[in-house]
């Protein structure tokens, strides 16, 4: 057996032993040895193999698989990875690597490479891959395979080191220089005992999760404290909820995993970000201290809140606590009811937030009832009602996640997530597909039209690939509706807005779906939308049935309008401010 084939066989075996459960493979020449080895393991039922031709989509599919594994198994023992050839293929993984880094998602990035002696020689598809992702990924280099004693152990040890590094939370690049020949040559005699030591003899030594902390421990917090929760570990979110219950503090959470955990049991303020963004906080709602848990990235109101609050505590460890305004007086790696002293309790504090929350909900419901269909939040409400139990919902960045946040509705039986590490729109279709495949549940994605078009190649999968049971709901306002709500959408910038920010495209989503052989439905009324949801398969009771009923992705399009988004947003803020000024 030639050295590259031998090394790839050992590496593939050790990757699976180290916890690799799903791997996305992109076709290429230089990665052929490992692609073939992983294919053999997939045929033997040891790893789930997914093949994609677009490296950017493949990276986000692997990210979704990694997120899904974390959703199923909170211990984080399962790993997902992506494999590509050398050259620009590696660079196309960078957006997914950045999202994994900033969201603290473990991800193995397997990059095939040319041997070092070819660098700087003009060899085809040869670039400097070491450190290509910068600080966004840990880097591990596999030695080039050679026929010499000890190579087998060195290869296994290198894989173990790469797998162990993922435990800190984030991506790890394992760079694999393969020398020609790159395919099996029919010689089975080398190296002896490819499996190496017995199963269990080689295991990745996984360190405890890395925690960063600074400042003095938190020993006392006043009664008028507010907790804001972003993306974070479920155990820490649960601890924050327990602390809030003990202390009588309100909690504001972003509408992803955090709200799912808190909705079941916690003093959650459902319209918290709406209250923060509706204008100046009334004095009865203004906190003396804020505890920021994880990475809240959705609401500008949170940044304003932390800048205007005298005491801010930041809690988090991947990749660092959240304090973009540099206002946190103390940062801690852990916070729970057992290590925080609450000197006094103000029963009116939580009640004031709850009354304001109820008033905001009433004002919002009234305003939505007065709108002609379809307004984004109306569509979102129909979707949230239609989701089957045990479903997974992926929210695209820009308006979709904000519409869910605006409604303030959560379902503990639905796992909701989004790419909020960097909050880009790229790779969303692929991430949602990966989530659905890894969690083996009916999957739903709520996306804007630009987000969908940016990753339309996420629909592309060969006939031999597992197809996710994924329903994609596209809110199509023919362009970048979110910019209507930002500074660029002000009337004084109207001359440049439509071409530079509105970016109308006129794409025919039905024709696109036809080209990708994806079922398509367009809904023009609430009744048609309900019928479209009802036509989708619900969560089966048995895993076997689940697999049999996986029918592949399908798309539901709802066409909305963005011309009046800015006026509608202003009306919401005015209604909330008016409805919540009376203390009650």
C-alpha positions as CSV (number, residue, x, y, z in Angstrom):
1,X,0.0,0.0,0.0
2,X,1.5,3.4,-0.9
3,X,2.2,5.8,1.9
4,X,-0.6,8.3,1.2
5,X,-3.2,5.5,1.1
6,X,-1.8,3.9,4.2
7,X,-1.8,7.2,6.1
8,X,-5.3,8.1,5.0
9,X,-6.6,4.7,6.1
10,X,-5.1,5.1,9.6
11,X,-6.3,8.8,9.9
12,X,-9.9,7.9,8.9
13,X,-9.9,5.1,11.4
14,X,-8.6,7.3,14.2
15,X,-11.0,10.2,13.3
16,X,-13.9,7.8,13.9
17,X,-12.4,6.5,17.1
18,X,-11.9,10.1,18.3
19,X,-15.6,10.8,17.8
20,X,-16.2,11.8,14.2
21,X,-19.9,11.0,13.5
22,X,-20.6,13.0,10.3
23,X,-18.2,14.1,7.6
24,X,-18.9,16.3,4.5
25,X,-16.6,15.4,1.6
26,X,-15.9,17.7,-1.4
27,X,-14.6,16.0,-4.5
28,X,-11.0,16.7,-5.4
29,X,-7.7,15.1,-6.4
30,X,-5.4,15.9,-3.5
31,X,-7.9,14.7,-0.9
32,X,-8.6,11.5,-2.8
33,X,-6.8,9.2,-0.3
34,X,-8.8,10.4,2.7
35,X,-12.0,10.6,0.7
36,X,-11.7,7.0,-0.3
37,X,-10.8,5.9,3.2
38,X,-13.8,7.7,4.7
39,X,-16.1,6.2,2.0
40,X,-15.0,2.8,3.0
41,X,-15.8,3.5,6.6
42,X,-19.2,4.9,5.6
43,X,-19.9,1.7,3.7
44,X,-19.0,-0.2,6.9
45,X,-21.5,1.9,8.8
46,X,-18.9,3.6,11.0
47,X,-19.4,7.2,9.9
48,X,-22.2,9.2,8.1
49,X,-20.8,10.5,4.8
50,X,-22.2,13.5,2.9
51,X,-20.9,14.7,-0.4
52,X,-21.2,18.3,-1.7
53,X,-19.5,19.9,-4.7
54,X,-19.5,23.5,-3.3
55,X,-16.9,24.0,-0.5
56,X,-18.7,27.0,0.9
57,X,-22.0,25.1,1.2
58,X,-20.1,22.0,2.5
59,X,-18.5,24.0,5.3
60,X,-21.9,25.3,6.5
61,X,-23.4,21.9,6.1
62,X,-20.7,20.5,8.4
63,X,-21.4,23.5,10.8
64,X,-25.1,22.6,10.9
65,X,-24.2,18.9,11.6
66,X,-21.9,20.0,14.4
67,X,-24.7,22.2,15.9
68,X,-27.2,19.4,15.5
69,X,-24.9,17.0,17.3
70,X,-24.6,19.5,20.2
71,X,-28.4,19.8,20.2
72,X,-28.8,16.0,20.5
73,X,-25.9,15.2,22.8
74,X,-25.1,18.0,25.2
75,X,-21.9,16.3,26.3
76,X,-20.4,17.2,22.9
77,X,-18.8,13.7,22.3
78,X,-19.9,13.6,18.7
79,X,-17.8,15.5,16.1
80,X,-18.6,16.7,12.6
81,X,-16.0,17.5,10.0
82,X,-15.5,18.7,6.4
83,X,-12.8,17.5,3.9
84,X,-11.7,19.4,0.8
85,X,-8.8,19.4,-1.6
86,X,-5.9,22.0,-1.6
87,X,-5.9,25.5,-2.9
88,X,-8.9,27.9,-3.2
89,X,-11.1,25.1,-2.0
90,X,-9.7,25.7,1.5
91,X,-10.3,29.4,1.3
92,X,-14.0,28.7,0.6
93,X,-14.4,27.1,4.0
94,X,-13.4,30.4,5.7
95,X,-16.9,31.8,6.3
96,X,-18.0,28.6,8.0
97,X,-14.8,28.5,10.1
98,X,-15.4,32.1,11.2
99,X,-19.0,31.3,12.3
100,X,-17.8,28.1,14.1
101,X,-15.2,30.2,15.9
102,X,-17.4,33.0,17.0
103,X,-20.3,30.6,18.0
104,X,-17.9,28.2,19.9
105,X,-19.0,25.3,17.7
106,X,-16.5,22.3,17.6
107,X,-15.7,21.6,14.0
108,X,-13.0,19.5,12.3
109,X,-11.7,21.1,9.2
110,X,-9.7,18.5,7.2
111,X,-7.7,20.2,4.4
112,X,-5.7,18.2,2.0
113,X,-2.4,19.8,0.9
114,X,0.7,19.4,-1.3
115,X,3.9,18.4,0.4
116,X,5.9,21.4,1.7
117,X,8.6,21.1,-1.0
118,X,6.0,22.2,-3.6
119,X,5.3,25.5,-1.9
120,X,6.6,28.5,-3.8
121,X,7.4,26.4,-6.9
122,X,4.3,27.3,-9.0
123,X,2.8,23.9,-8.5
124,X,-0.9,23.7,-9.4
125,X,-3.4,24.3,-6.6
126,X,-0.6,25.1,-4.1
127,X,-1.1,27.9,-1.6
128,X,0.1,28.6,2.0
129,X,-2.6,26.8,4.0
130,X,-0.9,27.0,7.3
131,X,-2.6,29.7,9.3
132,X,-5.0,30.5,6.5
133,X,-7.8,30.9,9.0
134,X,-5.8,33.0,11.4
135,X,-7.0,33.1,14.9
136,X,-10.3,31.6,13.9
137,X,-9.0,28.0,14.1
138,X,-6.4,26.0,15.9
139,X,-3.9,24.5,13.5
140,X,-2.5,20.9,13.5
141,X,-0.2,19.7,10.7
142,X,-0.1,16.0,9.8
143,X,3.4,14.7,8.8
144,X,3.8,13.6,5.3
145,X,3.5,9.8,5.0
146,X,6.8,7.9,4.7
147,X,7.7,4.3,4.8
148,X,9.4,4.3,8.2
149,X,8.8,2.8,11.6
150,X,6.6,4.7,14.0
151,X,4.6,6.5,11.3
152,X,1.4,4.7,12.3
153,X,1.6,5.9,15.9
154,X,2.5,9.5,14.9
155,X,-0.5,9.7,12.6
156,X,-2.9,8.5,15.2
157,X,-1.4,10.8,17.8
158,X,-1.8,13.8,15.5
159,X,-5.5,13.0,15.0
160,X,-6.0,12.7,18.7
161,X,-4.4,16.1,19.3
162,X,-6.7,17.7,16.7
163,X,-9.8,16.1,18.2
164,X,-8.9,17.1,21.7
165,X,-8.4,20.7,20.7
166,X,-12.1,20.9,19.6
167,X,-13.1,20.5,23.2
168,X,-12.2,24.2,23.8
169,X,-15.1,25.0,21.6
170,X,-14.4,26.0,18.0
171,X,-12.9,24.8,14.8
172,X,-9.6,22.9,14.4
173,X,-7.8,22.7,11.0
174,X,-6.0,19.4,10.5
175,X,-3.8,20.0,7.4
176,X,-2.9,16.8,5.6
177,X,-0.1,17.0,2.9
178,X,-0.5,13.9,0.6
179,X,2.3,12.9,-1.8
180,X,1.6,11.1,-5.0
181,X,0.4,8.4,-5.7
182,X,-3.0,9.4,-4.3
183,X,-5.0,6.3,-5.0
184,X,-4.6,2.7,-3.8
185,X,-2.0,0.7,-5.8
186,X,-3.1,-2.8,-4.9
187,X,-0.2,-3.5,-2.4
188,X,-1.9,-4.5,0.9
189,X,1.3,-5.4,2.8
190,X,2.3,-2.0,4.2
191,X,2.1,-0.8,6.9
192,X,1.7,-3.9,9.1
193,X,-1.5,-3.8,11.2
194,X,-3.2,-0.6,9.8
195,X,-5.6,-0.7,12.7
196,X,-2.6,-0.1,15.0
197,X,-3.3,-0.8,18.7
198,X,-6.5,-2.4,19.9
199,X,-9.7,-0.4,20.0
200,X,-9.6,1.8,23.1
201,X,-5.8,2.0,23.3
202,X,-5.8,5.3,21.4
203,X,-8.2,7.9,22.8
204,X,-8.1,11.6,22.5
205,X,-7.3,13.1,25.9
206,X,-9.9,15.8,26.1
207,X,-9.1,18.7,28.4
208,X,-11.8,20.4,30.4
209,X,-13.6,23.3,28.6
210,X,-11.5,26.4,28.5
211,X,-12.8,29.2,30.7
212,X,-11.6,32.8,30.8
213,X,-12.3,35.0,33.8
214,X,-11.0,38.3,35.1
215,X,-11.9,40.7,37.9
216,X,-13.1,40.0,41.4
217,X,-15.7,37.2,42.0
218,X,-19.3,38.4,42.1
219,X,-20.4,38.4,45.8
220,X,-23.3,40.7,45.9
221,X,-25.9,42.0,43.4
222,X,-28.7,44.5,44.1
223,X,-32.4,43.9,43.7
224,X,-32.8,45.9,40.5
225,X,-30.7,43.6,38.3
226,X,-31.6,42.5,34.8
227,X,-30.2,39.3,33.1
228,X,-29.7,39.4,29.3
229,X,-29.0,36.0,27.7
230,X,-27.5,35.3,24.3
231,X,-26.1,32.2,22.7
232,X,-24.4,30.0,25.3
233,X,-24.2,26.6,26.8
234,X,-27.5,25.2,28.1
235,X,-26.1,24.4,31.5
236,X,-25.1,28.1,32.0
237,X,-28.4,29.3,30.7
238,X,-30.2,27.0,33.2
239,X,-28.0,28.4,36.0
240,X,-28.9,32.0,35.0
241,X,-32.6,31.0,35.1
242,X,-32.2,29.6,38.6
243,X,-30.4,32.7,39.8
244,X,-33.2,34.9,38.4
245,X,-35.8,32.8,40.2
246,X,-34.0,33.0,43.5
247,X,-33.4,36.8,43.2
248,X,-36.6,37.9,41.5
249,X,-34.9,39.3,38.5
250,X,-36.3,39.6,34.9
251,X,-34.6,37.8,32.1
252,X,-34.4,38.9,28.4
253,X,-33.3,36.2,26.0
254,X,-32.6,36.0,22.2
255,X,-35.1,33.7,20.4
256,X,-32.8,30.7,19.9
257,X,-31.6,27.9,22.2
258,X,-31.5,30.4,25.1
259,X,-35.2,31.2,25.0
260,X,-36.0,27.5,24.4
261,X,-34.3,26.6,27.7
262,X,-35.8,29.6,29.6
263,X,-39.3,29.2,28.3
264,X,-39.9,26.0,30.2
265,X,-39.0,27.4,33.6
266,X,-37.8,30.9,34.1
267,X,-38.9,34.6,34.6
268,X,-38.6,35.3,30.9
269,X,-39.7,38.7,29.5
270,X,-41.0,37.7,26.1
271,X,-40.9,41.1,24.5
272,X,-37.7,42.2,26.3
273,X,-35.8,43.4,23.3
274,X,-38.9,45.2,22.0
275,X,-39.0,47.1,25.3
276,X,-35.3,47.9,25.1
277,X,-35.6,49.2,21.5
278,X,-38.9,51.2,21.8
279,X,-37.2,54.3,23.2
280,X,-36.1,55.5,26.6
281,X,-36.7,53.1,29.4
282,X,-39.1,54.3,32.0
283,X,-37.5,54.8,35.4
284,X,-39.4,51.9,36.9
285,X,-37.7,49.5,34.3
286,X,-34.2,51.0,34.5
287,X,-31.8,48.5,36.1
288,X,-29.0,49.3,38.5
289,X,-27.0,46.3,37.2
290,X,-27.0,44.0,34.1
291,X,-25.7,40.5,33.9
292,X,-24.9,39.5,30.3
293,X,-24.8,35.8,29.8
294,X,-23.3,34.3,26.6
295,X,-23.2,36.3,23.4
296,X,-26.3,38.5,22.7
297,X,-25.9,39.9,19.2
298,X,-29.4,40.6,17.9
299,X,-30.6,43.8,19.5
300,X,-29.0,47.2,19.5
301,X,-31.0,47.9,22.6
302,X,-28.8,45.6,24.6
303,X,-25.7,47.6,23.7
304,X,-27.5,50.8,24.7
305,X,-28.6,49.2,27.9
306,X,-25.1,48.2,28.9
307,X,-23.7,51.6,28.1
308,X,-26.3,53.3,30.2
309,X,-26.2,50.9,33.2
310,X,-23.7,51.7,36.0
311,X,-22.7,48.1,36.8
312,X,-22.3,45.4,34.1
313,X,-21.3,41.8,34.7
314,X,-20.3,39.7,31.6
315,X,-20.5,35.9,31.9
316,X,-19.1,33.6,29.2
317,X,-16.1,31.7,28.0
318,X,-16.2,31.0,24.2
319,X,-14.3,32.7,22.7
320,X,-14.5,35.4,25.3
321,X,-17.1,37.2,27.4
322,X,-19.2,39.7,25.6
323,X,-18.3,43.3,26.3
324,X,-18.0,45.2,23.0
325,X,-18.6,48.5,24.7
326,X,-15.7,47.8,27.2
327,X,-18.1,48.7,30.1
328,X,-18.1,45.4,32.1
329,X,-16.7,46.0,35.6
330,X,-16.5,42.3,36.4
331,X,-16.3,39.3,34.1
332,X,-16.8,35.8,35.4
333,X,-16.6,32.4,33.9
334,X,-19.5,31.0,35.9
335,X,-22.5,32.5,37.7
336,X,-25.0,30.6,39.7
337,X,-27.4,31.1,42.7
338,X,-24.9,29.3,44.9
339,X,-22.0,31.7,44.5
340,X,-23.9,35.0,44.4
341,X,-25.3,36.8,47.4
342,X,-28.5,38.8,46.9
343,X,-28.7,41.2,49.8
344,X,-32.3,42.4,49.3
345,X,-35.2,41.6,47.1
346,X,-37.6,44.0,45.4
347,X,-40.9,42.3,44.7
348,X,-42.1,45.2,42.5
349,X,-39.0,44.9,40.2
350,X,-40.1,41.8,38.4
351,X,-43.7,42.7,38.5
352,X,-43.0,46.0,36.7
353,X,-41.2,44.2,33.9
354,X,-44.1,41.7,33.6
355,X,-46.7,44.4,33.4
356,X,-44.7,46.2,30.7
357,X,-44.2,42.9,28.9
358,X,-48.0,42.2,28.9
359,X,-48.8,45.7,27.7
360,X,-46.2,45.4,24.9
361,X,-47.8,42.1,23.8
362,X,-51.3,43.6,23.8
363,X,-50.2,46.6,21.7
364,X,-48.3,44.4,19.2
365,X,-51.3,42.0,18.8
366,X,-53.6,45.0,18.1
367,X,-51.2,46.5,15.6
368,X,-50.7,43.1,13.8
369,X,-54.5,42.6,13.6
370,X,-54.9,45.9,11.8
371,X,-52.3,45.0,9.1
372,X,-53.2,43.5,5.7
373,X,-51.6,40.0,5.2
374,X,-48.8,39.2,4.7
375,X,-46.7,41.1,7.2
376,X,-43.5,39.2,8.3
377,X,-44.6,38.6,11.9
378,X,-48.0,37.3,10.7
379,X,-46.2,34.6,8.6
380,X,-43.9,33.8,11.5
381,X,-46.9,33.3,13.8
382,X,-48.4,30.8,11.4
383,X,-45.1,29.0,11.2
384,X,-44.7,28.7,14.9
385,X,-48.2,27.4,15.3
386,X,-47.7,24.8,12.6
387,X,-44.4,23.3,13.7
388,X,-44.7,19.7,14.9
389,X,-43.4,18.7,18.3
390,X,-39.7,17.8,18.3
391,X,-39.0,20.0,15.2
392,X,-35.9,22.0,14.7
393,X,-36.1,25.5,13.4
394,X,-33.3,27.5,11.9
395,X,-33.6,31.2,11.7
396,X,-31.9,33.2,9.0
397,X,-30.1,36.4,10.0
398,X,-31.6,39.8,9.1
399,X,-35.4,40.1,9.4
400,X,-36.6,36.5,10.0
401,X,-34.9,36.2,13.4
402,X,-36.0,39.7,14.3
403,X,-39.6,38.9,13.5
404,X,-39.5,35.8,15.8
405,X,-37.9,38.0,18.5
406,X,-40.6,40.6,18.0
407,X,-43.4,38.1,18.5
408,X,-41.8,36.9,21.7
409,X,-43.3,33.4,21.3
410,X,-41.3,30.3,22.3
411,X,-42.1,26.6,22.3
412,X,-40.1,24.4,24.7
413,X,-40.8,21.4,22.4
414,X,-39.1,23.0,19.4
415,X,-35.3,23.5,19.2
416,X,-34.5,26.9,17.7
417,X,-31.1,28.0,16.5
418,X,-29.3,30.4,14.2
419,X,-25.8,31.4,13.0
420,X,-25.2,34.3,15.4
421,X,-21.5,33.8,15.9
422,X,-20.8,36.3,13.1
423,X,-24.5,36.7,12.1
424,X,-23.8,36.4,8.3
425,X,-26.4,35.3,5.8
426,X,-24.1,33.0,4.0
427,X,-24.4,29.2,4.3
428,X,-27.9,29.3,5.8
429,X,-29.5,26.6,3.6
430,X,-26.6,24.3,4.2
431,X,-26.5,24.9,7.9
432,X,-30.2,24.1,8.2
433,X,-29.7,21.0,6.2
434,X,-26.9,19.8,8.4
435,X,-29.0,20.5,11.5
436,X,-31.9,18.5,10.2
437,X,-29.7,15.5,9.2
438,X,-27.8,15.4,12.5
439,X,-30.8,15.7,14.8
440,X,-32.9,13.3,12.6
441,X,-36.1,15.4,13.1
442,X,-38.3,17.4,10.7
443,X,-36.4,20.6,10.1
444,X,-37.7,24.0,9.2
445,X,-35.8,27.1,8.0
446,X,-37.2,30.6,8.0
447,X,-35.1,32.7,5.5
448,X,-35.2,36.0,3.6
449,X,-34.9,35.9,-0.1
450,X,-31.3,37.2,-0.2
451,X,-30.3,34.7,2.4
452,X,-31.8,31.9,0.4
453,X,-30.3,33.0,-2.9
454,X,-26.9,33.4,-1.2
455,X,-26.8,29.7,-0.5
456,X,-29.1,28.2,-3.1
457,X,-26.4,25.6,-3.8
458,X,-27.2,24.2,-0.4
459,X,-30.1,22.5,-2.2
460,X,-27.7,20.6,-4.4
461,X,-27.1,17.0,-3.4
462,X,-26.4,13.9,-5.5
463,X,-28.9,11.0,-5.8
464,X,-26.8,8.9,-3.4
465,X,-26.9,11.5,-0.6
466,X,-29.1,11.5,2.4
467,X,-31.7,14.2,1.9
468,X,-32.9,16.2,4.9
469,X,-36.6,16.4,5.8
470,X,-36.3,20.2,5.6
471,X,-39.0,22.8,4.9
472,X,-37.6,26.1,3.8
473,X,-40.0,29.1,4.2
474,X,-38.8,32.1,2.2
475,X,-40.1,35.6,3.0
476,X,-39.5,37.2,-0.4
477,X,-39.6,41.0,-0.4
478,X,-37.4,41.1,-3.5
479,X,-34.3,42.5,-1.8
480,X,-32.7,43.6,1.4
481,X,-35.7,44.6,3.5
482,X,-33.7,44.9,6.7
483,X,-31.8,47.9,5.4
484,X,-35.2,49.8,5.3
485,X,-35.0,49.7,9.1
486,X,-31.5,51.0,9.4
487,X,-29.9,54.4,8.9
488,X,-29.6,53.7,5.2
489,X,-33.3,53.5,4.8
490,X,-34.0,57.1,6.0
491,X,-35.7,59.3,3.4
492,X,-32.7,61.5,2.9
493,X,-30.8,58.5,1.4
494,X,-33.6,57.6,-1.0
495,X,-31.6,58.4,-4.1
496,X,-29.1,55.6,-3.5
497,X,-31.1,53.2,-1.4
498,X,-32.9,51.0,-3.9
499,X,-29.9,50.1,-6.1
500,X,-27.2,49.9,-3.4
501,X,-29.2,48.5,-0.4
502,X,-32.6,47.5,-1.6
503,X,-31.0,45.3,-4.4
504,X,-34.1,44.0,-6.1
505,X,-33.3,40.8,-8.1
506,X,-36.6,39.6,-9.6
507,X,-35.4,35.9,-9.2
508,X,-38.0,33.2,-10.0
509,X,-37.8,30.9,-7.0
510,X,-40.2,28.4,-8.6
511,X,-37.9,28.0,-11.6
512,X,-34.8,27.7,-9.3
513,X,-36.5,24.9,-7.3
514,X,-37.5,23.2,-10.5
515,X,-33.9,23.2,-11.6
516,X,-32.8,21.6,-8.3
517,X,-35.8,19.2,-8.3
518,X,-37.1,20.6,-5.1
519,X,-40.9,20.8,-4.5
520,X,-42.2,24.3,-4.4
521,X,-45.3,26.0,-3.1
522,X,-46.3,29.7,-3.2
523,X,-48.7,30.9,-0.6
524,X,-50.8,34.1,-1.0
525,X,-53.2,33.7,1.9
526,X,-53.0,32.5,5.5
527,X,-55.2,29.6,4.5
528,X,-52.9,28.5,1.7
529,X,-49.9,28.7,4.1
530,X,-51.7,26.5,6.7
531,X,-52.5,24.0,4.0
532,X,-48.9,24.0,2.8
533,X,-47.7,23.3,6.4
534,X,-50.3,20.6,6.9
535,X,-49.1,18.9,3.8
536,X,-45.6,18.4,5.2
537,X,-44.8,15.2,7.1
538,X,-45.0,15.4,10.9
539,X,-42.5,14.0,13.3
540,X,-42.9,10.2,13.3
541,X,-42.9,8.3,16.5
542,X,-40.2,5.8,15.6
543,X,-36.7,6.5,14.3
544,X,-37.1,3.8,11.7
545,X,-40.2,5.5,10.3
546,X,-38.4,8.8,10.4
547,X,-35.7,7.6,8.1
548,X,-38.2,6.0,5.7
549,X,-40.2,9.3,5.5
550,X,-37.2,11.6,4.9
551,X,-38.4,13.2,1.6
552,X,-35.8,15.8,1.0
553,X,-36.0,19.6,1.1
554,X,-39.1,21.6,0.0
555,X,-39.7,25.3,-0.3
556,X,-42.6,27.5,0.6
557,X,-42.5,31.1,-0.7
558,X,-44.5,34.0,0.7
559,X,-44.1,37.3,-1.1
560,X,-44.1,40.3,1.2
561,X,-43.4,44.0,0.7
562,X,-40.6,46.1,2.1
563,X,-41.7,49.6,1.0
564,X,-43.7,50.2,4.2
565,X,-41.3,48.4,6.6
566,X,-39.9,51.5,8.1
567,X,-43.3,53.1,8.8
568,X,-44.5,49.9,10.3
569,X,-41.5,49.7,12.6
570,X,-42.0,53.2,13.7
571,X,-45.7,52.4,14.5
572,X,-44.6,49.5,16.6
573,X,-42.2,51.6,18.6
574,X,-44.8,54.3,19.2
575,X,-47.5,51.7,20.2
576,X,-45.2,50.0,22.6
577,X,-44.0,53.3,24.2
578,X,-47.6,54.5,24.6
579,X,-48.9,51.1,25.9
580,X,-46.2,50.7,28.5
581,X,-45.8,54.2,30.0
582,X,-48.6,53.7,32.5
583,X,-47.2,51.8,35.5
584,X,-50.5,50.1,36.1
